[in-house]
Amino acid sequence: MPHFIKMGVVLMVVGLIATAILAGVEDITRAPIADARRQELLSSLAQVLPKGFDNSPETDIVQIADKRINRPAKPVPFYRARKGNTPLAAAFVVTAPDGYSGNIEILMGVATDGTVIGIKVINHAETPGLGDKIVKTDWPNAFAGKTLKNAKWGVKKDGGEFDQFAGATITPRAVVGAVKRGLEFFVENQERIFNTPATEGAK
């Protein structure tokens, strides 16, 4: 057998072995990765949803699209918390498109009476030491208990009640605006949010 053919056969065998190994590793790690993501989601939801629900919000999901939630109007999962058949709250991600360094994704939980339970910034690219105070400080706690009527929605520099950061007003301004838009959408669409059948297989 010519040398170049032998080399070709060897390379083919090595490629098949490598492919088999990679496939095996993927099979082994798929379940742990999926479980880790689920645990991360549950942990985040626990921070913005009320205590006392007895369903599984991570599976009681409805997908809704609206430009107030994100500018491209891509479908967003609403994680619904209930006690029995009574809706308590929903958590969803709203995107601020006007952060200093791009999009800021905020998980927010809202009770059925229109009160913000809590927010958590889950993705951003803001400047370290300045804009990243939205995750490095307790600044997000200021949103808890706020409604459309009991808060002045803006940073203090704009006449609102939320603190801005020295040298980084753009970041908190973007977050405040996004949370307000998300709250407005929730208040206007509660029936749709809670009465739409769960989206099967939604993530």
Secondary structure, 3 states (H helix, E strand, C coil): CCHHHHHHHHHHHHHHHHHHHHHHHHHHHHHHHHHHHHHHHHHHHHHHCCCCCCCCCCCCEEEECCCCCCCCCCCEEEEEEEECCEEEEEEEEEEEEEECCEEEEEEEEEECCCCEEEEEEEECCCCCCCCCHHHHCCHHHHHCCCCCCCCCCCEHHHCCCECCECCECHHHHHHHHHHHHHHHHHHHCHHHHHHCCCCCCCC
